[in-house]
């Protein structure tokens, strides 16, 4: 069942027994966004995986960061012959030493990339031609509070209702300043839901039964020698 913004608001007010005169739509929107950000920063998920393709500019080491980028997963470069290689991530200080004259004539195919600031990431050496690049990154997901999805729900709200509900309730009781036992209860429930969410997102969804084998629970059994021998 789709868990919409209206459903979430209703459940928060119902669980806390606080009306919309205190928990207004505006207040609950802020609580929802804060909860989504907590989850987003805690666990990398397939929901946020995104890919963008562009071309490097000759003799320009700077590449503009996509507006919805949160973090880079990898950078793949394709040369004129169609050969694909992965750039190695390095700190900007390393690249400054490795290629200390970035404004001079470009010399080679880029080998490294790194974060620069909130607007650009950089490559080194500066490219000698307009290589095609594929940027794999974690993007900013659309919030449940956005009008485009509030009526249908998001990946998070539709598949992991307990996670977003418990997180929102913990933040709501924090906003209401108690009672402390309920705040602690929902904080614990949120952490439990976050743990199982992580188990699925970066555990089960990263495994392959053929390659990794089936997940098995280790069973404790007594050694045969511990049992008596019947004559």
Residue, then its C-alpha position, 0 to 999 in steps of 0.5 A: x500500500x502506498x504510504x503518502x504524505x497524508x497517511x504519514x501526517x495522520x499516523x504521526x498525529x494519531x500515535x502522539x495524540x496531538x492535533x494539527x493545531x500543534x503539529x501543523x502540516x508545515x511542522x510535519x513537513x520539516x520533521x519528515x524532511x529531517x527524517x529522510x535526511x537522517x536515513x539518507x546520510x546513514x545508508x547508501x541505497x539503490x534508490x539514490x544510485x544515478x548515472x550521468x554522462x558528459x564530456x571533459x573539456x580540453x585543457x580544463x581540469x574542472x568538471x561541474x557537479x550535478x545539482x542533485x549530487x550527494x557523493x561520487x561512487x566512481x568515474x568511468x572514462x571512455x577514450x576515442x577508441x571506445x576503451x573504458x577505464x576507471x579513474x582513481x580517486x585522490x585528494x586534491x593535494x595529491x593531484x596538485x603535486x602529481x600535476x603541478x601545472x594544470x593551466x599548461x598544455x594538456x599532456x595525457x588522458x586523465x588518471x585521477x579524480x577528486x572532490x574540489x569544492x561544492x561546485x566542481x570536482x577535478x581530474x588530473x592530468x588536464x584532458x588532452x581531448x574531450x573524453x566521454x565520462x560516466x559519473x556514478x553517484x548518489x543523488x538527492x532523492x525527491x522528498x515525500x513532501x514534494x507535491x510531485x510525489x506526496x500523493x503517491x509516495x516514494x521508494x522509502x515511504x512505500x517500501x519501508x513505512x516503519x522506518x520513516x514512521x519511527x524516525x518521524x515519531x522520534x523527531x516529533x517527540x523531540x519537537x514536543x519535548x517529551x515524554x522521555x519514555x516515548x522519545x526513547x522508545x521511538x528512537x530505539x525503534x527507529x534504530x532497529x528499523x534502520x539496522x534492518x534497512x541497512x541489512x537489506x540495502x547493503x547486505x542482501x542487495x549486494x549479495x549473489x547466491x551463486x557467487x556468495x552462497x546462501x546465507x546460513x545460520x550457524x547451528x550449535x550441536x554437541x560433539x558425538x563424543x559427549x553422548x554416552x555409548x550404548x553397549 
